[in-house]
Amino acid sequence: MKTKINLQNTIISVTGLGYVGLPIALAFGHKFPVVGFDINPDRIKLMQDGIDPSGEVTSEEFNGVNIEFSANPAFLRKANFHIVAVPTPIDAHTMPDLGPLLSATITIAKSLKPGDYVVFESTTYPACTEEECVPLLEEISGLSMGKDFKVGFSPERINPGDKEHTLSNVIKVVSGNDEEALEYISAVYGCIVEAGIYKASSIKVAEAAKIIENTQRDLNIALMNEISMICDRLNINTFEVLEAAGTKWNFLKFTPGLVGGHCIGVDPYYLTYKSKALGHDPKIILAGRYTNDQMPGYIAKKTVQKVVKQGKSPSESRVLVLGATFKEGVSDVRNSKVAELVQELKAYSLHVDVVDPLADKEALHEEYQIQVLEKPQGKYDAIVLAVAHKPFLEIDNKTLQSWANFPALLVDIKGLFRKRAEGFEYWSL
Ligand SMILES: NC(=O)c1ccc[n+]([C@@H]2O[C@H](COP(=O)([O-])OP(=O)(O)OC[C@H]3O[C@@H](n4cnc5c(N)ncnc54)[C@H](O)[C@@H]3O)[C@@H](O)[C@H]2O)c1
């Protein structure tokens, strides 16, 4: 198969229109005809009406784009450059769940034509594209990779809630099954990414690059969480220690906290899965995962200990938790560690109220049976500032005090109220 770089004839399909897929489809929709395919017809209906079901993209961003949204896989046949952006979660045993990825691959294989390209954007372990997806594409389409169609992998760096680092202004890593594929895939992505393209030397390198970005972040946060447990025993504040250490030029600025969501807390398990399959036991990465996963339980234990120390009985104490999403500035509650913290606090028989102006309330109720209140109701024995949403950072001390049943505890997970917690018994990570 010889590909002449002919961008004029490129028609793009994007399969999986979530946090990652929809912004990509919209960006390409300004430059190419695009087919946006998703298995969820309700989501497709909203997108046809210019609404992002994930709440990340504004309706204005749908204006002037050349996109046909459809839940009908037959529409994929119109395209010759297929992008896959479906979820890659883990199962209850922290094993990669390749179900959505393989099912999307099968759907595309059924529409694959000679001369087509398939580029995977879903995060996965190194070698997954060539070992799992390509054989399926070949078997179902009856075509041969390299001869009849080409593949690539281009990891996604979108950061929901972050308006500073966008698809267009962050360098995009791309890879292809051969030199020609690499050039063509680079040219296509080059049309929408202003920051530039990084051409990885192979598909496996691009897959590994993405997975280690998130693994590195996970491990660094785990180290900070462990340091915070040590600082607690030393009776010193972790954030004061980090501030002092941060004056050195090569000290990395990570902070302790809850690691939830569908990337940082999940992706390392894809790497450890592959590592074990190759005969290496990834002890350090798994130790980091273990540390981060135990933080909700640790914070709940510290909270209840301090409530009891104030002479209060847990079953008669009320806790206000501010924030329930997996991180600040988003509505997403998937794998929210705050939800776990709430469950842990309830297990100690504390009464817990949750307030979050941004959270997807339906999902919180459906997934965790947590009912979010519009605003705090009455007085609380402990207030937990769990997520650094902007409106919470603007709360003044007087308001905070008006919610407290003194003596009261302020649990400041991110250490943001350290210098303005007057009147409270203060604890942070
Ligand atoms: N969200 C992020 O911040 C982020 C950042 C970088 C990379 N990633 C990676 O990108 C991928 C997608 O993540 P996301 O957050 O956009 O997921 P998401 O859950 O927001 O969206 C996935 C979409 O895919 C659809 N879908 C599921 N199975 C499908 C199938 N077989 N065929 C067609 N559509 C299907 C769903 O209906 C949904 O609309 C994952 O691999 C993730 O790890 C995500």
The ligand as an SDF file (V2000), in Angstrom:
LIG
                    3D

 44 48  0  0  0  0  0  0  0  0999 V2000
  -10.5870   11.7130   29.9150 N   0  0  0  0  0  0  0  0  0  0  0  0
   -9.3110   11.9920   29.9750 C   0  0  0  0  0  0  0  0  0  0  0  0
   -8.8860   12.9030   30.6520 O   0  0  0  0  0  0  0  0  0  0  0  0
   -8.3050   11.2160   29.1680 C   0  0  0  0  0  0  0  0  0  0  0  0
   -7.0580   11.7890   28.9220 C   0  0  0  0  0  0  0  0  0  0  0  0
   -6.1490   11.0750   28.1660 C   0  0  0  0  0  0  0  0  0  0  0  0
   -6.4710    9.8080   27.6970 C   0  0  0  0  0  0  0  0  0  0  0  0
   -7.6880    9.2750   27.9720 N   0  0  0  0  0  0  0  0  0  0  0  0
   -8.0010    7.9590   27.4200 C   0  0  0  0  0  0  0  0  0  0  0  0
   -8.8840    8.1380   26.3250 O   0  0  0  0  0  0  0  0  0  0  0  0
   -9.7920    7.0530   26.2300 C   0  0  0  0  0  0  0  0  0  0  0  0
  -11.2250    7.5520   26.2620 C   0  0  0  0  0  0  0  0  0  0  0  0
  -11.4730    8.1380   27.5230 O   0  0  0  0  0  0  0  0  0  0  0  0
  -12.6790    9.1260   27.7810 P   0  0  0  0  0  0  0  0  0  0  0  0
  -12.4360    9.7460   29.1070 O   0  0  0  0  0  0  0  0  0  0  0  0
  -12.8890   10.0030   26.5980 O   0  0  0  0  0  0  0  0  0  0  0  0
  -13.8920    8.1030   27.8830 O   0  0  0  0  0  0  0  0  0  0  0  0
  -15.4400    8.4730   28.0460 P   0  0  0  0  0  0  0  0  0  0  0  0
  -15.9890    7.4630   28.9480 O   0  0  0  0  0  0  0  0  0  0  0  0
  -15.6110    9.9150   28.3320 O   0  0  0  0  0  0  0  0  0  0  0  0
  -16.0370    8.2990   26.5810 O   0  0  0  0  0  0  0  0  0  0  0  0
  -16.0620    7.1520   25.8950 C   0  0  0  0  0  0  0  0  0  0  0  0
  -17.1610    7.1810   24.8280 C   0  0  0  0  0  0  0  0  0  0  0  0
  -16.9920    5.9890   24.0950 O   0  0  0  0  0  0  0  0  0  0  0  0
  -18.2810    5.4210   23.8640 C   0  0  0  0  0  0  0  0  0  0  0  0
  -18.0710    4.0000   23.6130 N   0  0  0  0  0  0  0  0  0  0  0  0
  -17.8100    3.0120   24.4970 C   0  0  0  0  0  0  0  0  0  0  0  0
  -17.6330    1.8460   23.8520 N   0  0  0  0  0  0  0  0  0  0  0  0
  -17.7920    2.0950   22.5440 C   0  0  0  0  0  0  0  0  0  0  0  0
  -17.7530    1.3010   21.3730 C   0  0  0  0  0  0  0  0  0  0  0  0
  -17.4660    0.0090   21.4420 N   0  0  0  0  0  0  0  0  0  0  0  0
  -17.9710    1.8890   20.1900 N   0  0  0  0  0  0  0  0  0  0  0  0
  -18.2610    3.2060   20.1000 C   0  0  0  0  0  0  0  0  0  0  0  0
  -18.3150    4.0180   21.1770 N   0  0  0  0  0  0  0  0  0  0  0  0
  -18.0860    3.4630   22.3770 C   0  0  0  0  0  0  0  0  0  0  0  0
  -19.0870    5.7540   25.0850 C   0  0  0  0  0  0  0  0  0  0  0  0
  -20.4660    5.7130   24.8060 O   0  0  0  0  0  0  0  0  0  0  0  0
  -18.5760    7.1770   25.3950 C   0  0  0  0  0  0  0  0  0  0  0  0
  -19.3490    8.1560   24.7560 O   0  0  0  0  0  0  0  0  0  0  0  0
   -9.4340    6.1100   27.3800 C   0  0  0  0  0  0  0  0  0  0  0  0
   -8.5110    5.1630   26.9220 O   0  0  0  0  0  0  0  0  0  0  0  0
   -8.7460    7.0340   28.3590 C   0  0  0  0  0  0  0  0  0  0  0  0
   -7.8470    6.3460   29.1980 O   0  0  0  0  0  0  0  0  0  0  0  0
   -8.6310    9.9610   28.6850 C   0  0  0  0  0  0  0  0  0  0  0  0
  1  2  1  0
  2  3  2  0
  2  4  1  0
  4  5  1  0
  4 44  2  0
  5  6  2  0
  6  7  1  0
  7  8  2  0
  8  9  1  0
  8 44  1  0
  9 10  1  0
  9 42  1  0
 10 11  1  0
 11 12  1  0
 11 40  1  0
 12 13  1  0
 13 14  1  0
 14 15  2  0
 14 16  1  0
 14 17  1  0
 17 18  1  0
 18 19  2  0
 18 20  1  0
 18 21  1  0
 21 22  1  0
 22 23  1  0
 23 24  1  0
 23 38  1  0
 24 25  1  0
 25 26  1  0
 25 36  1  0
 26 27  1  0
 26 35  1  0
 27 28  2  0
 28 29  1  0
 29 30  1  0
 29 35  2  0
 30 31  1  0
 30 32  2  0
 32 33  1  0
 33 34  2  0
 34 35  1  0
 36 37  1  0
 36 38  1  0
 38 39  1  0
 40 41  1  0
 40 42  1  0
 42 43  1  0
M  CHG  2   8   1  16  -1
M  END
$$$$
